Amino acid sequence: MKKLITLLLLATAFIGQAQNLISNVPNRTTTSLNGVWNYIIDPYQTGFYSFHLDQYDKQAKPSNGAFFNNYHASNKQELVEYDFDKSAKITIPGDWNSQVPELKYYEGNVWFKKSFDYELKDKKRLFVYFGAINYKADVYLNGKKLGTHEGGFTPFNYEVTSIVKPKDNYLVVKVDNTRHKEDVPTVNTDWWNYGGITRDVTLIEENESFIEDYNIQLKKGNTALISGFLKINNFNPAQNVVTISIPELKINYKAKVAADGIVNFEIPAKKISYWSPENPKLYDVVIDFNGQKLKDNIGFRTIETQEDKILLNGKQIFLRGISIHEENAKGGRANSEEDALRLLKWAQELGCNYVRLAHYPHNENIIRLADKLGLMVWEEIPVYWTVEFTNEKTYKNAQDQLTAAITRDKNRASIIIWSMANETPISDARNTFLKNLVAHTKSLDNTRLISAALLTHNVKGVGMIDDEIGKSLDIIAFNQYLGWYGGNLENAEKTFWDTPYNKPVIVSEFGGDAKAGFHGEKNERWTEEYQEYLYSQNLKMIEKIPHLSGLSPWILVDFRSPKRLLPGIQDGYNRKGLISNDGEKKKAFYIMQDWYAKKKKE
């Protein structure tokens, strides 16, 4: 009975999502709305408010001046001060900063419009799904508001069955990337605030009742039992049988859907080939409900800690990692499969078995590719630096982003760590905030490890990793920048660290800047030689850290940041990459590559 209650709690946690996020979108019946869209820059929100700041979409009959109405003058005398069809064009998915030179630094409102036709069959339903929009999105179809979404890196969807027409539909989205202190992230970050519809836009066609969400993985503590749940949207009791098939494991499991639309299951399995970096085995899984066959490729593995060790499939592992931002080498969000392959292949060339995807949930392409390549993943939400830890709205926003990330990615074997935050200043309010996020994560997924990138302090010459939130974490991760933001590289080997926690320790960040092609002495900042020396000295220090179980240097590739202003060196880039934004490997890349090669042989 206790097992059943646990599974029911897990399922109930997913049911509680306000937006009923649909999972596994790539394997459903879809139509892409990617491509060329029209856009209007609207810094004064002329298309959203009247001149007396009356919000148009709250009016009983919105004015023709509301941009979401996509109105056209009926005669030559009628005053209409916008026209999407004659407006500029932009490629979606994509950000405006990298596509439109004059919008490089723009933070504010931009309207987007896409026209399309869609013949919806009888007894079918239609949803519009956004992979991500940064940051706030007001979404309208054919003049009707679908909703408002906040958070720049997580997916959301709306049903449009009753609104879509066979011809001349117009989807309008107002995007606002203005930073606010109560947002997640807050006003202060060290990456570019790319605005726009930055990930895929997709129409999803479904039956009247359909598989909305599911979780299929090994049961915690039992490597021969596959368990999880299925959730049926708009469940019809007359159609109550679901089948889960994993042909290679000779599994063909049938179950009846409960009255609440949920199926909880436990399926014995023999001779599973467990997923790992050396064996990234993915099984074809087919879920059949009322003729709807939903396919997925799922790997089965266990991840746990035992005192200060990380165990993958019961065997101790060392995480040879690198941190990665979701950015193209030339700037702009990295959304495509090609972008993901380039980044992850570089990580593998470095010798990595693990990547830290910072500082927000990355696009689904990179997660699915990590599954295929056998790269373990740290996935993070942007509770970054100084978010408003006392603000209930801020917490709800963070929790919603966490829920969406877990809903989307919970069936991906590559993800082994959910990260709650990065470099957050310690306070009672912050501790409560993060502890609540940890509890929420465990209610959704108790099979993965939980961590956060912490700060440290110095006690009598010893670096202390004793953040109180460590009591709630499975892995103690910390960022340190010896030789760049303080400390003496010459004395690196005499720098020691300590922690009261008998848990695995990961150095989640270390590093320093170098301009690719800039050479000099090893003590000259910004040179490749300085970065090379910094890595060599830091690694000598890192090797002596107690309970060390992995590291993810900062960072794989140089990335844009408005905070980095030094002319001729930074030029708007954080230069801590081991690879330049032009794809040129710096000297430190090979230091890290050699160290990982030796570590792999241990």
C-alpha positions in Angstrom: 0.0 0.0 0.0 2.9 2.4 0.8 4.3 1.8 -2.7 1.0 2.6 -4.3 0.6 5.8 -2.2 4.0 7.0 -3.3 3.2 6.4 -7.0 -0.1 8.2 -6.6 1.6 11.2 -4.9 4.1 11.3 -7.8 1.3 11.3 -10.4 -0.8 13.8 -8.5 2.2 16.2 -8.4 2.2 16.3 -12.2 -1.5 16.7 -12.4 -1.4 19.9 -10.5 0.2 21.9 -13.3 -1.9 24.8 -14.3 -1.0 24.5 -17.9 -1.3 20.7 -18.3 2.0 20.6 -20.2 2.1 18.0 -22.9 5.3 15.9 -22.9 7.2 14.1 -25.7 6.1 16.6 -28.3 8.7 15.5 -30.9 7.0 12.1 -31.3 3.4 13.3 -31.6 1.4 14.4 -34.7 2.6 17.9 -35.2 2.8 20.8 -37.6 5.7 23.3 -37.3 5.0 27.0 -37.3 8.7 27.7 -37.4 10.0 29.9 -40.2 9.4 33.5 -41.3 7.1 35.6 -39.0 6.3 39.3 -39.1 7.2 41.5 -36.2 6.5 45.0 -34.8 8.8 46.7 -32.3 6.5 48.4 -29.6 8.6 50.0 -26.9 5.6 52.1 -25.6 3.2 49.1 -25.8 1.0 51.0 -28.2 -0.7 47.8 -29.3 -1.4 46.7 -25.8 -2.8 49.8 -24.0 -4.9 52.7 -25.0 -3.4 56.2 -24.5 -5.0 56.2 -21.0 -3.3 52.8 -20.2 -6.5 50.8 -20.6 -5.3 47.2 -21.4 -7.0 46.2 -24.6 -7.3 42.5 -23.9 -9.3 43.3 -20.8 -11.9 45.2 -22.8 -15.3 43.6 -23.5 -14.7 44.4 -27.2 -11.0 45.2 -27.7 -10.2 48.2 -29.9 -9.1 47.8 -33.5 -5.9 49.4 -32.3 -5.0 46.3 -30.3 -2.3 44.6 -32.3 -3.5 41.1 -31.5 -6.6 41.9 -33.6 -4.5 42.0 -36.7 -6.9 44.6 -38.0 -6.8 46.1 -41.5 -8.6 49.3 -42.5 -11.9 48.7 -44.3 -11.5 51.8 -46.4 -9.0 54.5 -47.2 -10.3 56.9 -44.6 -10.1 54.6 -41.6 -7.2 55.2 -39.2 -5.2 52.1 -38.4 -1.6 52.7 -37.3 -0.1 49.2 -37.7 0.1 46.5 -40.3 1.8 43.1 -39.6 1.7 42.2 -43.3 3.8 45.1 -44.3 6.1 44.9 -41.2 9.6 43.5 -41.1 10.3 39.8 -41.1 12.3 37.6 -38.7 13.1 33.9 -38.4 11.5 31.8 -35.6 12.8 30.2 -33.6 15.3 33.0 -33.0 16.1 36.0 -30.9 15.8 39.6 -32.2 19.2 40.6 -30.7 21.3 38.6 -33.1 19.0 38.9 -36.1 18.3 42.6 -36.1 21.4 44.8 -35.6 19.5 47.7 -34.2 17.9 45.4 -31.6 21.2 44.1 -30.3 20.7 45.7 -26.9 16.9 46.1 -27.0 14.9 45.2 -23.9 11.2 45.7 -24.3 8.2 44.6 -26.2 8.0 43.1 -29.7 4.9 41.7 -31.4 5.1 38.6 -33.6 2.5 37.3 -36.1 2.3 34.1 -38.0 -0.6 33.3 -40.5 -1.5 29.7 -41.2 -4.3 27.4 -42.5 -5.4 24.3 -40.6 -8.1 21.8 -41.4 -8.9 20.2 -38.1 -10.6 16.8 -38.5 -13.7 15.8 -36.6 -13.2 14.5 -33.1 -9.7 15.9 -33.0 -8.2 18.5 -30.7 -5.5 21.1 -31.4 -2.8 22.6 -29.1 -0.2 25.3 -29.8 3.1 24.5 -28.1 6.0 26.9 -27.5 9.4 25.5 -26.6 10.3 28.8 -24.9 9.8 32.5 -25.2 12.0 35.0 -23.4 10.6 36.4 -21.1 7.0 37.3 -20.8 4.6 36.2 -23.5 1.0 37.2 -24.1 -0.5 34.8 -26.7 -3.5 35.3 -29.0 -5.1 33.3 -31.8 -7.5 35.0 -34.1 -7.9 37.8 -31.6 -8.7 35.6 -28.6 -6.3 35.6 -25.7 -4.9 32.2 -24.9 -2.9 33.2 -21.9 0.2 34.8 -20.4 3.4 32.9 -19.6 6.5 34.0 -17.7 9.9 32.4 -17.7 12.3 32.4 -20.7 13.5 28.8 -20.8 10.6 26.4 -20.3 7.8 25.1 -22.6 4.1 25.8 -22.4 1.0 25.0 -24.4 -2.6 26.1 -25.0 -5.6 24.3 -26.5 -7.0 26.1 -29.6 -9.6 23.5 -30.8 -12.5 25.9 -30.6 -10.6 28.8 -32.1 -8.7 27.5 -35.1 -10.2 27.9 -38.6 -9.6 26.1 -41.9 -8.2 29.3 -43.4 -6.5 32.6 -42.4 -5.6 31.9 -38.8 -3.3 34.5 -37.2 -1.2 33.7 -34.2 0.0 36.8 -32.4 2.5 36.9 -29.5 3.6 39.9 -27.6 7.1 39.2 -26.1 8.6 41.4 -23.4 12.2 40.7 -22.3 12.3 43.6 -19.8 14.2 42.6 -16.7 12.5 42.9 -13.3 13.9 42.3 -9.8 11.1 39.9 -8.9 11.7 37.7 -12.0 13.6 34.5 -12.3 16.3 35.3 -13.2 16.4 38.7 -11.7 17.8 41.9 -13.2 21.5 41.0 -12.8 22.9 38.1 -14.8 26.1 37.4 -16.7 24.6 36.4 -20.0 22.9 38.1 -22.9 19.2 38.8 -22.4 18.1 37.4 -25.8 14.5 38.4 -26.5 12.0 36.6 -28.7 10.4 33.3 -29.5 13.7 31.4 -29.1 12.5 27.8 -29.5 10.1 25.8 -31.7 6.5 26.7 -32.2 4.4 23.6 -32.9 0.8 22.7 -33.4 -0.1 19.3 -31.8 -3.1 17.4 -33.0 -4.6 14.9 -30.6 -7.7 12.6 -30.1 -10.5 13.7 -27.8 -8.8 11.6 -25.1 -5.0 11.2 -25.3 -1.8 10.4 -23.5 -0.8 13.8 -22.0 2.1 12.7 -19.8 3.9 9.7 -18.5 7.0 8.6 -16.6 8.8 5.3 -17.4 12.0 4.5 -15.5 13.6 2.0 -13.1 11.9 1.9 -9.7 14.2 3.4 -7.1 16.0 0.6 -5.3 15.0 -2.1 -7.7 17.0 -2.5 -11.0 14.6 -5.2 -12.3 11.4 -3.3 -12.0 10.2 -0.6 -14.4 7.7 1.7 -12.8 5.9 5.0 -13.4 2.6 6.5 -14.4 0.5 7.5 -17.4 -1.9 10.5 -17.4 -4.8 10.6 -19.9 -6.2 14.0 -20.8 -10.1 14.1 -20.9 -10.4 10.4 -19.9 -13.4 8.5 -21.3 -14.3 5.5 -19.1 -15.5 3.6 -22.2 -11.9 3.6 -23.4 -9.9 2.5 -20.4 -7.1 0.1 -21.6 -3.5 1.2 -22.2 -0.6 -0.9 -23.4 3.1 -0.3 -22.7 5.4 -2.2 -25.1 9.2 -2.5 -24.9 9.8 -5.1 -27.6 13.5 -5.7 -27.0 12.7 -6.5 -23.4 9.7 -8.7 -24.4 7.4 -6.4 -22.4 3.8 -6.0 -23.5 2.0 -4.7 -20.4 -1.7 -3.9 -20.3 -3.5 -1.9 -17.6 -6.8 -0.2 -17.0 -7.0 3.5 -16.6 -8.4 4.6 -13.2 -11.4 7.0 -13.0 -9.1 9.9 -12.5 -7.3 9.2 -15.8 -4.2 7.9 -14.2 -2.4 4.5 -14.6 0.3 3.6 -12.0 2.3 0.6 -13.0 5.2 -1.7 -12.0 6.6 -4.0 -14.7 9.2 -6.7 -14.0 12.0 -6.7 -16.5 14.9 -9.0 -17.2 18.3 -8.6 -18.9 18.1 -4.8 -19.1 21.2 -3.3 -20.7 21.7 -0.3 -18.4 22.3 3.2 -19.9 25.8 4.7 -19.2 28.4 6.8 -21.0 30.1 3.6 -22.2 26.8 2.1 -23.2 24.1 4.7 -24.0 21.5 2.1 -24.6 18.0 3.4 -25.5 15.0 1.2 -25.8 12.1 1.7 -28.2 9.0 2.2 -26.0 5.5 2.3 -27.4 2.4 3.4 -25.4 -0.9 2.5 -27.0 -4.1 4.1 -25.8 -7.3 3.7 -27.9 -5.2 3.4 -31.1 -2.9 6.3 -30.3 0.6 5.0 -30.4 3.1 7.3 -28.7 6.7 6.3 -29.2 9.8 7.2 -27.2 13.4 6.1 -26.7 14.2 5.6 -23.1 17.3 4.5 -21.3 17.2 2.7 -17.9 19.8 3.4 -15.2 20.1 4.2 -11.6 21.9 7.2 -10.0 22.5 7.5 -6.3 25.0 8.5 -3.7 26.6 6.4 -1.0 28.3 8.6 1.5 30.8 10.6 -0.6 30.5 8.5 -3.8 28.3 8.9 -6.8 27.1 5.6 -8.1 25.8 5.0 -11.6 24.2 1.6 -11.9 25.8 0.7 -8.6 29.3 1.6 -9.7 31.3 4.6 -8.6 31.8 7.3 -11.2 33.8 10.5 -11.5 32.0 13.3 -13.4 34.4 14.7 -16.0 32.4 17.7 -17.0 32.2 21.1 -18.6 29.7 23.9 -18.2 27.8 25.1 -21.3 25.6 28.1 -22.1 22.8 27.7 -24.7 24.5 30.0 -27.2 25.6 29.8 -30.8 29.3 30.5 -31.4 28.4 33.7 -33.2 25.8 34.8 -30.7 22.1 34.0 -30.4 20.3 31.1 -28.8 21.5 27.6 -29.8 18.3 25.8 -30.5 18.9 23.4 -33.4 20.0 19.8 -33.4 23.1 21.0 -35.3 23.9 23.5 -32.5 23.5 20.7 -29.9 25.7 18.3 -31.8 28.5 20.9 -32.1 28.5 21.7 -28.4 28.3 18.1 -27.2 30.9 16.8 -29.6 33.3 19.4 -28.3 32.5 18.3 -24.8 33.3 14.7 -25.8 36.5 15.8 -27.5 37.5 17.4 -24.2 37.1 14.0 -22.6 33.8 14.7 -20.8 31.2 12.1 -19.7 29.1 14.9 -18.2 27.9 18.4 -19.0 26.5 21.1 -16.7 23.8 23.0 -18.7 23.9 26.4 -17.1 22.0 28.4 -15.8 18.5 27.5 -17.0 16.8 24.6 -18.8 18.3 24.2 -22.3 16.3 23.2 -25.3 15.0 19.7 -25.7 17.3 18.8 -28.6 20.5 18.9 -26.5 18.9 16.8 -23.8 17.8 14.1 -26.2 21.2 14.2 -28.0 22.9 13.7 -24.6 20.8 10.6 -24.2 22.1 9.2 -27.5 25.7 10.2 -26.9 26.0 9.0 -23.4 26.6 12.3 -21.7 25.3 12.7 -18.2 23.5 16.1 -17.5 23.1 18.6 -14.8 19.9 20.6 -15.5 19.4 23.9 -13.7 16.7 26.6 -13.2 17.7 30.3 -13.2 17.5 31.0 -9.5 20.7 33.0 -10.0 22.5 35.3 -7.7 20.1 37.7 -6.0 16.5 36.7 -6.9 13.9 38.0 -4.4 13.8 35.2 -1.9 11.1 36.8 0.2 8.7 37.3 -2.7 6.0 34.6 -3.0 5.5 35.4 -6.7 9.2 34.8 -7.3 9.1 31.5 -5.6 6.0 30.4 -7.5 7.7 31.4 -10.8 10.8 29.3 -9.9 8.6 26.4 -8.9 6.7 26.6 -12.1 9.9 26.6 -14.2 11.2 23.6 -12.2 7.9 21.7 -12.7 8.0 22.4 -16.5 11.6 21.3 -16.8 11.0 18.0 -14.9 7.8 17.3 -16.8 9.6 17.7 -20.2 12.8 15.8 -19.3 12.0 13.3 -16.6 12.2 10.4 -19.1 15.7 11.3 -20.2 18.3 8.9 -18.8 21.1 11.5 -19.3 19.8 13.8 -16.6 21.2 12.8 -13.3 21.1 16.1 -11.4 18.4 18.7 -10.9 20.0 21.9 -9.8 18.1 24.4 -7.7 20.3 27.5 -7.9 23.6 29.2 -8.7 25.8 31.4 -6.4 22.9 32.6 -4.2 23.8 34.7 -1.1 23.0 32.9 2.2 20.1 34.1 4.3 17.2 32.5 6.2 14.8 33.5 3.4 17.1 32.0 0.7 17.4 28.8 2.7 13.7 28.4 3.0 13.2 29.2 -0.7 15.7 26.5 -1.8 14.6 23.9 0.8 11.0 24.3 -0.6 12.3 23.8 -4.1 14.2 20.7 -3.0 11.0 19.3 -1.5 9.0 20.1 -4.6 11.6 18.4 -6.8 11.4 15.3 -4.7 7.6 15.2 -4.9 8.0 15.2 -8.7 11.0 12.9 -9.1 12.7 11.1 -6.3 15.0 9.1 -8.6 17.6 11.8 -9.4 20.2 13.7 -7.4 19.7 17.3 -6.2 22.3 19.9 -6.0 23.0 23.7 -6.3 26.2 25.6 -7.2 27.2 27.2 -3.8 29.5 29.9 -2.7 32.3 29.3 -0.1 34.2 31.3 2.5 37.6 31.3 4.1 38.3 30.2 7.6 41.9 30.6 8.8 43.3 30.1 5.3 41.1 27.1 4.5 38.3 27.3 2.0 35.1 26.1 3.7 32.2 24.5 1.9 29.6 24.6 4.7 26.6 26.3 3.3 23.6 25.2 5.4 21.6 24.3 2.3 24.1 21.4 1.8 22.1 19.5 4.4 19.2 19.3 1.9 21.4 18.4 -1.1 22.7 15.0 -2.4 25.8 16.6 -4.0 27.8 19.5 -2.6 28.8 21.7 -5.6 30.7 24.9 -5.3 32.1 27.6 -7.6 35.6 29.0 -7.0 37.9 31.2 -9.1 41.4 31.0 -7.6 43.7 33.2 -9.7 41.0 35.2 -11.4 38.8 36.7 -8.7 41.4 36.6 -6.0 44.0 34.2 -4.7 47.5 33.5 -5.8 48.2 30.9 -8.5 51.7 30.4 -7.2 50.3 29.2 -3.9 47.5 27.0 -5.4 49.0 23.8 -4.2 49.0 25.2 -0.7 45.3 26.1 -0.8 43.1 23.6 1.0 39.4 23.0 1.2 37.2 21.4 3.8 33.5 20.5 4.3 31.5 19.1 7.2 29.4 17.1 4.7 30.3 13.5 4.0 28.8 13.8 0.6 30.1 13.9 -3.0 31.8 17.2 -3.9 31.8 18.7 -7.3 33.7 21.8 -8.4 30.8 23.3 -10.5 32.9 26.2 -11.7 36.5 27.4 -12.0 38.4 29.2 -14.7 39.6 32.5 -16.1 39.5 34.6 -19.2 41.7 34.4 -22.3 41.3 36.1 -25.7 42.0 33.4 -28.3 45.2 34.3 -30.2 46.4 36.7 -27.6 49.8 35.4 -26.3 52.3 36.5 -23.7 53.8 35.4 -20.4 52.0 33.1 -18.0 51.5 35.9 -15.5 49.8 38.3 -18.1 46.1 38.4 -17.7 43.9 37.7 -20.8 46.6 35.7 -22.5 46.1 32.0 -23.5 49.2 31.3 -21.4 47.7 32.8 -18.3 44.6 30.7 -18.7 46.7 27.6 -19.4 48.7 28.3 -16.2 45.5 29.0 -14.2 44.1 25.6 -15.2 47.3 23.8 -14.4 47.5 25.3 -11.0 43.8 24.9 -10.2 43.9 21.3 -11.1 46.8 20.7 -8.6 44.6 22.2 -5.9 41.4 20.5 -7.0 42.9 17.1 -6.8 43.3 17.4 -3.0 39.7 18.5 -2.3 38.1 16.0 0.1 35.2 13.8 -1.3 35.9 15.1 -4.9 33.5 13.4 -7.3 33.6 15.7 -10.4 34.1 19.1 -11.9 32.7 21.2 -14.7 35.1 24.1 -15.5 33.6 27.4 -16.6 33.1 27.2 -19.6 33.2 25.4 -22.9 32.7 28.3 -25.3 33.1 32.1 -25.0 29.6 33.7 -24.7 28.0 37.1 -25.0 27.5 39.2 -21.8 26.7 42.9 -21.6 28.8 42.9 -18.3 32.0 42.2 -20.1 33.1 45.5 -21.6 37.0 45.6 -21.9 37.7 46.9 -25.4 39.9 44.7 -27.6 39.7 41.8 -25.2 36.1 41.1 -24.0 34.1 43.3 -26.5 30.9 42.0 -24.9 32.0 38.4 -24.4 32.8 36.4 -21.3 36.2 35.0 -22.4 36.4 32.1 -20.0 35.7 29.6 -22.7 38.1 26.8 -23.5 37.0 27.5 -27.1 36.5 30.9 -28.6 33.3 32.1 -30.1 34.9 31.4 -33.5 35.5 27.8 -32.6 39.3 28.1 -31.9 40.5 25.9 -29.1 42.7 27.7 -26.5 45.7 26.3 -24.8 43.8 25.5 -21.6 41.5 23.1 -23.6 44.4 20.7 -24.0 45.4 21.0 -20.3 41.9 19.9 -19.3 41.8 17.3 -22.1 45.0 15.7 -20.8 43.8 15.7 -17.2 40.6 14.0 -18.1 42.4 11.4 -20.2 44.5 10.5 -17.1 41.4 10.6 -14.8 39.5 8.2 -17.2 42.3 5.6 -16.7 42.1 5.7 -12.9 
